[in-house]
């Protein structure tokens, strides 16, 4: 878990420690604990994610879970029935499968903010082969190559409970005798696949895609063969005379990753309960980042707000996760799932995962709520649920409005608030344009999650509106001067209406501004308005 002490302050795990500016990221990596009586001591895919985090330079904490079910830290606390590990959380967003985890880390911890990359440029400065590397990692390394390695494990030494658990994971009974008998065949197939790596490295390149440094492709192949190297009886597979380039590359990867481990802080281990509570308390990324692709949804027979189940197409397909569909595009989909400690946003990749509708009719009432969230309303909804108006926010707003008796609009108050009370270690970032209830496209709204005002929309909808209800402030039309050019533009917009009203030069306009209430006027002196008195006054 990449612990960020303040919103946006992240520790870069590099020889020279530094900080980056951005949103609050609480990152957690869930991985398997030691397997008793086994011949390997960690989930190989968790090792892959560890290596990805090393390349990115992200310090993280780990939650150790059991090697077999049950895993209440995931199924109960988080509400995820997903069977495989690792999973990874950034804030309230939980990412499934290493293919999507790598993409999320690359996007949310970018090079521009001082982090490493999984897609380095070519040696000659060529653009990285991002799409090809993603496909290579998922379809060849993770699927074809990795599927050959488990046959080399000593399955006869595993407890019956472990074999039963892995049978449920694969969706078919595991025949220990048959796997043991296929060992030599598996070594042969791994040798065949390694020959492709040897051919790729034959021109003397350092890394598989001839990049400036190791990429996701290198990590994805290395974690398989480095894992196999720890097995007994595989010496013939790693023959230096047959695969000199490949073995040199494996040594380079080990040295590179070993150096990063030495210079980066060691990750902490925390409890599942602590991690779940922290993840539940954090904000999530706006659904508009993923969006909702109506064409893709129609092809899949899905609509926003549907109750949907998602499961892998291969291992773990009998362990679907159910939730409310809130976002979908060609690369991923997001379900809102309910755990014991809160609501979580679970991201699944589209590749090699299937989504099915569980129920439509029971969840139509929430569709409008989720449609609003797509237009970057997530921060506002989260604020309403979890962030009561602070005394600090109301006092700051009152000080600013009091100091400007001529009035200010909401954005001006927000800017002055940031100046008077700078956000901790990060500047406000613009959100995406949003659509209002009337259908109008709104401007990007600055957000400063650690600031009392939080965002322009939160300031207007919560803080200022609340002060207005208390009659502490009011919205009043005040005259604002305009330039000659602006006046001509207003005349053009008004058109014939301006001419008919005899409007010649427009020098000022009346706009709404937040101001203090006008002082109450003293009541006029009492006058006797009786009929007799009126007669006397009119004589």
N, C-alpha and C positions, 0 to 999 in steps of 0.2 A: 504494500500500500504506500503510494507516494504521499507522504504526509505534508500537507501545505498548511503552515501555521496560520496564515491569514489568506483571505481570498486573493488568489493570484500570485502568491509568493511561493515559488517552487524551488526546491534545491536541485541543482544540477550535479549529478554524480560524476564529477570529472576531477582531474588532478587539481585544477584551480576551481574552488567552489565559487559559484556565482548564483545570481537569482534571475528569474524571468518574470515578466509582467503578463498577466492574463486573468482568466477566471479561476474560481476555486475548484481545484481538482483533488478529490479524495480517491486515490487509486489503490485497489486491492487485488492481489493475485491469489486465487485459491488453488492449492495443489495437494496432491496425495501425500499422505504420511508414509513412513517406512513400511514396507510390506514384510510381514513376518515370514520367515522361512523362504524368502524369495531370493532371487539372484540379482535384483536391482533395487535400488533404495529410493527411487522417486519416479513419479509419472514422467515418461519421456517428453510428453507434450508440455508439461510444466517446465521442464528444462529448456525446451524451445522458447517458451515465453520469458523465462529468466534471461536467456541470451538476447532476446529482442529488447528487453528492458536495459540490458547492458549496452547494446549498440545505441539505444536512444539516450542513455545517460539519465535514466529515471530511477531514483531510489524508491523502494517500495517495501511494503510489509506483507507478510504471508500468513494466511490462515491454514493451518494443517488440518486436513479432514481424513477420515478413515479411507483405507484402500478399497473397501467394499461398502455396500449399503448396509445400514442406513447412514445418511449424512444429514442429520437434522439442522446443521448450520446452514445448509442450502435449501433443503426441501421444506423445512418448517419456518425458519426465521425469514428466509427470503421468498418463500412461496414458489420456488422453481422445482419442477419435477425433472428438469434436464439431468441426464445421467452422467454425462462425461465431464471431465475436468481437464485443464483449469477453466475457470471463468474469471472475468476481470471487471472491476467497477471503477468508474470515474465519476465522482459525485454520486448522484442517484441513478446513473446510467450503468447497467450491467451488460457486458458484452460476452457473447457466446461464440465459441470456436476460434482457434488461433488465426484463421484466415481473416475474420472480422476484427479480432483484437489487434492484429498488426496494423490494419488500415486505420482503426480508431486512434491508436497511439501516434501514428504518423501525422494524422490530421490535427489532433488536439494538442500535441506537443511538437510543434513545427520547428524546422531548422531556423526560421526567422527569429525564434525566441531562445535560441542558443542550444537546442537539443540536437542530438545526432539524427541520422536518417537511415531508413531501411532501404532506400532507393537512391544510392549515390550516383553521381554522374559517371560517364565513361572516362577512361584514362586520358582521352584526348578532349575531354570536355563535352562529349556528346550527351544529349538528354537521356535520362534513365529509362530503361525498358519496364516501366511500372506495370502495365497491363500484362505483359508477357511473364514477368516475374511472379505476379500474383497467380496466374494460371499455372505456371510451372510448379510453384510451391504447393498449391492446393491439389491439383489433379495428378501430378507425378510424385512429388516428394511425400506429401501427407497421405496419399491414397495408394498409389501403386507400390512405391518403395517401402513405406512403413509397414504395409500389410504383410510383407515377407519376414519381418524381424521377429514377431512373437513366436514363430515356429522354432526359433533357436533357444527359447527359454526351457529350463528344465521343469516341465510341467508336472512331472511325477513327484517333485518335492513340494509342490504347493498344497495347502490344506484343501479339503473338500469344499469348504465354504467359499474359498476364493475361486475355485473352478466353477462352482455353481453360479457365483456372481457374474463371472465373465461369460458364462453361457447365456444368462439373461441379457447381458449387454449386447452380445452378438446376435441374439434372437434365435439361436439354435444350440443344441447340446454340444459341448466340446468333448471330443474323443481324444483323451490324453494319449492313448496308444498310437492312434493314427498320426497325431501331431509329432510324436517322437520319431515315428518311422519316416516322416517327411523331412527330417532335419537336413539331410544331405542335399535333397532337392532344393530346399530353401537357400542353402549356401550357394548352390549353383546359380539360382536366379538372382541372388544378391550380387554375385560375381558378374553376371551378365549386365545388371544395371550399373555396377561400378565401372564397367568398361565404357559406358556412355560418359561418365564423369571424366574418366581418363582421356577420352577423345576430346572433350571440351577443353581440357587443360593442356592439350598437346602442343599448343602454340606458345607455351611459356607464360601465359597470363597468371596473375596471382589469384584472382577471384573468378568465380564461374561466369559472370557476365562482363568480365574485363572492366570492372568498375574501379573507382578510386579506393574503395574499401569494401569490406564484406557487405553483402546485401541480404535481403530476406531470403533469396535463393540459397545463398551459402549457409545461412542458419538452418534452413529447412532440410537440406541434405545432410549437413554436418550432424544434427542431433540424432539422426537415424544411425549413421555409421559409427559415430562416437559411442553410442549406446551399445551397438553390436560388438564393438571392440572390447567391451568389458565382459563378454560372455566367454565361457570356457569352450575350448575345442574349435575356435574359429581362426586359428593362426593361418591356415591355408588360404583363407579368403583374403587376408591382407598380406599378400606376397609382394615384397619390394621389387622383385624383378618383373612382375606382371603389371603392377600399378604404382610405379614410382611417382608420377605426377600427383595422383590422388592421395597417396600417403603423405607427400610433402604438403599438400593443401590441407589435409586433416591436422597436421602438426602446426601449420600456420594459424589455422582457426583456433586450436587449443591455446597457442601462445598469445594470440590477439585477445581472446576472451579472458584468459588468465590474467593478462595485464590489466584489463578493465576491472576485473574483480578486486585486484590489489588496490587500485587507486580510487575506487568508488566505495562509499559507506556500505557496510553490511546491512542487509534488510532486517527489519524486526519481525518477530512472530507475535501475533496478537490473537486473542480468542475470537471465535465465531460470533459470540454474543456482542462483544465490543464493536467488531467490524460491522455487523448488521445494523446496530443502533446508529453508528456513525453514518453509514450509507443512507439509512432511512431519513436522517435529519438534514441531508444536503439537498441542494437544488439540482434540477436536471436540465439538460440542454434543450433549447426550444425545439418543439416538434417540426418547426418550419425548416430546420437544417436538413432533415431527411425528407420532409414534405409528404404529400400523399398523391401518388401518380394514379390518376383515375383510370387511365388506359390499362396499366398493369393490374389494378384492382379488378377491373371488369373482366380481364382475361382469367383471373383467378377466382372470380365469383365472390369477391370480398367487398365490403363497404366499411367505412370508418365507424367504429363503435361496435362492430361485430364481436361476439365471443369466439375466439379463434384458438385452435391448438396447433403448435409447431413442434416438429420433431425432425431429426436428421434422416436422410434417406438410407444410411448404412447402419453402423452400430448405434445402439441407443434409440432406434426408431419406435420401440415399445414403451418409451418414457416421454410422452409429449408434455409440453408445458402449455397451460391454458391461461388466457388473459384477454384483455380488451384491446383490439387493434386500434392504434392511434397514429401510426405513420407507416408509409410503405413507399419504396422506390425500387429501382432495378437491382440495387446492391444489398439492401437490408430492409427489415421490417421491425417495428417496435410494438411490443405488447406491454400494457399496464398490468402488472400482477400484484396480488395482495399477499403479503407475508404476515407473520405474527407480529412483527415490529413496525410495519408500515407498508406503503405502496412503493413499488419499484418499476423502473422502465427497463425492460429487457430487450436487448437488440440481438436479432438473429440474422445470419447471412442468408441471402437468397440461394446461393449456389449450394446444392446438395442438401437443402432443407425444404420441407413441404409444410404449407399452411393449409388448414382445413377449417371450415366454419363449424362451430359447435352449436351456436344458436344465434339467430338474428332477432326474432321477435322480442325476446326478453331484454334486449339491450338497445332498442331504438331510442329510448328516452335520453340516453347519454350521448347520442350522436352529435347534437348541436353543441354540447359542451366541448367535445373533442374537435369539432370543426373550428371553433373559436381558437382553440389552442394552436392550430396550424398557422395562424397568422400572428405568431410570436406573442400570444397571450399567456404563455406558460409562466413567465415571471410574475405577471399580475395575479394569476390564479394561485400560484405558490405563495405569494405574499399575503393574499387574503387568508389562506389556510394557516400559515405558519408564522407570519410576521405581523404582530399587532403594532399599531402606531406607537412609536416611542416618544417619550416626553422630550427627548433631545431633538427629534425631528420637528415637533410642533414649535418648540422654543426657537429653533434656528429659522424656521419659516417666518415666525412673527418678528424676529429681529430684522430680517431682511426687508420685509414689507414695511415695517415701521420706519426704517432708514430711507425709504424711497416713497415719500408721500404722494408723488405724482402717479404711482402705480407701476406694476410690472406684470408681464405675462408669465406663464408657467415656465417656459424655457429659460427666461431671464432669471427667475428665482432659482432654478436648478443650477445654472452656471455659477451664480453668486454663492450658492450653497457649497458647490465643489471647491470654490476658491477659499471660502471661509473655513471649510472642514475637508481638507484634501482626503481622497480615498487612501486607504492603507496600501502602499506599495503597488498600486496599479491605477491606470488611468481609465476613465469611462470608455467603453467600447460601444459603437453603434450596433443596434440590432437590425434585422432585416425589415424592409417596409412591411406594414401590416394593413389588413383590411378592416375598416370599422363596420359596425352593424348596419350602417346605411349603405355599405358597399363601396365607400370612398377609400382610395389607397392613401394611407397615412405615411408621413415621413419616418425615417429611421429614428428610433427613440434611444437616446444614450442610456446606458445602464451602469450603475456603480453599486454592486451588490453589497459591499461592505459599508456604504455610506448611509446615513439616516434617511436620505431621500430615495435611495435605491434606484429609481428611474423616473423619467419625466411623467410617464403614465401613472406610476405609483404615487408620485407627488400630487398630481392633479386629482386622481380618483379617490385617494385615501386621505392624504394629509390636508390639502387645501379645501376639499369638499367638506371634510369633517369640521375644519375651522369655520367654514361658512355656515354650517348648520348650528354651530355654537354662537353665531353672530359676532365672532371675533374679527372676521374680515368680511368683505363683500366684493362682488364683481360689479364694476361700474364702467359705463361708457365714458371715456376721457378723450379729449382732442389730442391728436398726434400730428405734428407738422409733416408735410410731404414735400419732396423736391419738385421742381417744375416738370422734370421728366416723368416722375411718378404721377403727377397731376394730369399730364396729357394722356398717360396710359389709362388712368381712371376714367377720363372723359371718353376715351375710345371704347372702353368696356361698357360704360353707361349708354353710349350711343345716342339715339334720338331722345331718350328720356332726359338726358342732361340738357339738350338743346331746348326741349319744350319747357323745362323748368328755369331756363335762363342762366344755366351754369356756365360761367366763363372760365375763370382760372380757379383750380382747386388747390388750396394751400394747406389744408388740414383735413384729416378724417377722424371719425370717432370710432375707437376700438375698445374692446373689453380689457380691463386691467384689474388685477387684484389690489385692493386698497383697504385701508382701515375704514371702519364705518364713520360717517359724518357725525359730529357731536349733535346731540339732541338740542333743538331750539327751545328757548324758553317760551312757555305758552303766552299768548297775547293777553294784555290786561282785560279783566272781565268787563263786558259791556251789557247793560240791560237792554235787551232787544224786544221788550214787550211792546205792544201796540201803542200804549200811551206814551212811552218814551220816544218811540219812532215819530209820533206826531209832533212832539215838542222839538225834536232835532230837525224836522223838516220845515218848521215855521220860520 
